[in-house]
Amino acid sequence: MYGIRGIVLKWFTSYLTNRRQYTVLQNYESEFERITYGVPQGSVLSSLFILIYVNDIQYAITNAKIKLFADDTNVFFRSKDLVKLFTLPNAGMSQLYDWFKVNYNVGQCPT
């Protein structure tokens, strides 16, 4: 969608793949485990990647207002009809679920 290709795409891909982490608790160190999701916590690029990832989420729901601030997302539904106010969020969450399924992992969608 953003036209990222070539060297920049290779750079992003190498930055986000083949990452591993481990945990230290007192004198215990866990084994290294592969990280397959998310962005490196505290890195300068993490904020950029989150923004790129969620930027189009505002178009995922047709019956709500979505507000994005950094990595915080709020969804607002409004109706004067109480029954409709109950059904709108359910429909909206279904639309969000579909968006997350499609945007689960670049080039890979869960079944």
HELIX and SHEET records of a PDB file:
HELIX    1   1 GLY A    6  LEU A   16  1                                  11    
HELIX    2   2 VAL A   44  VAL A   54  1                                  11    
HELIX    3   3 ASN A   55  TYR A   59  5                                   5    
HELIX    4   4 LEU A   82  VAL A  102  1                                  21    
SHEET    1   A 2 ARG A  19  GLN A  21  0                                        
SHEET    2   A 2 GLU A  33  ILE A  35 -1                                        
SHEET    1   B 2 VAL A  24  LEU A  25  0                                        
SHEET    2   B 2 TYR A  28  GLU A  29 -1                                        
SHEET    1   C 2 LYS A  65  PHE A  69  0                                        
SHEET    2   C 2 ASP A  72  PHE A  76 -1                                        
END                                                                             
